[in-house]
């Protein structure tokens, strides 16, 4: 009985980590309006874009390294350490008094958070095989989207108390939870890590580059990279700029736009990952491309949604588009790791997902900075709509080129 229950307990424990991961990173986007009273440089949309982008660039560049470390070392301790550090950083953000301090802490958050997702998803994939993999990852991913939604309430805490109190409270919760995980989370490697002789940084790097070389020799992995990264442009655009777009399009204050935007799209995505997880697990039993079909079906939903977000000027069009985008993006997002598992063996999955994070989040860093300038120029809505072109190209390439031969890759 314990063997049947514990894999789902792992999902539950990591669900809370994912929740905290996204609460911490998302709060800044909705706390901007209250923080700029004390930190004047936040009044510039371009400066705010830089602040959000530094997290993304560092997170992206470290993700492949974080993935290779997760494939070779104990993922439990990587998860615990990552959670502790980014929670401490969140706590310290409540003590910042100028833009440079905030910029440095945001960069440090990017370093610490980079180590979680590859390790967490690979650990879940090892605990859940075949029929439960997409659902398990889907349940975990609901923590991400709920974290985005709760992050929108950071402005509520700031309004009733202070923006400092918002950072202090969430940071302290994460620190306490990281200590609890030490006693309850267990590692489970689905493979044996081959020794590299003398234990050194160079020997570990040699093993890491070997895994990267294997992945980059696969055409299917290049297609997966594109499948993952192109939709990240609108994905990160909605995370970081949808509240601002709502303020501009609906002429409402950020105290309303922040929670409404983040909660709407995040809860819709939460539903999307559950639908996508269940549908994918069933479809792949009948057709090996079932996971791919489910993911691309989700992307199809985001195309009209982006037009609605970009050109809408009333509550119905903006939030109707947000719901449609959230549903579709959730269906796409939940199938990224399960699709990777159809092409890559367990020993290289964290590395593979780390590289995927590099490309996807680099795209997010670019679009975050670009939309900061776009907002200052008054073109934010138009550029939101144009992102649908990248999604359309992704759908065509993925359906044409990605053809798995097994449900779960176990060798190679």
ABEGO torsion letter per residue (X at the ends): XAAAAAAAAAAAAAAAAAAAAAAAAAAAAAAAAAAAAABAAAABAAAAAAAAAAAAAAAAAAAAAAAAAAAABBAAAAAAAAAAAAAAAAAAAAABABAAAAAAAAAAAAAAAAAAAAAAAAAAAAABBEAAAAAAAAAAAAAAAAAAAAAAAAAAAAAABBAAAAAAAAAAAAAAAAAAAAAABBBBBABBBBBAEBBBAAAAAAAAAAAAAAAAABAAAAAAAAAAAAAAAAAAAAAAAAAAAAAAAAGBBAAAAAAAAAAAAAAAAAAAAAAAAAAAAAAAAABAAAAAAAAAAAAAAAAAAAAAAAABABAAAAAAAAAAAAAAAAAAAAAAAAAAAAABBAAAAAAAAAAAAAAAAAAAAAAAAAAAAAAAAGAAAAAAAAAAAAAAAAAAAAAAABBBABABBABX
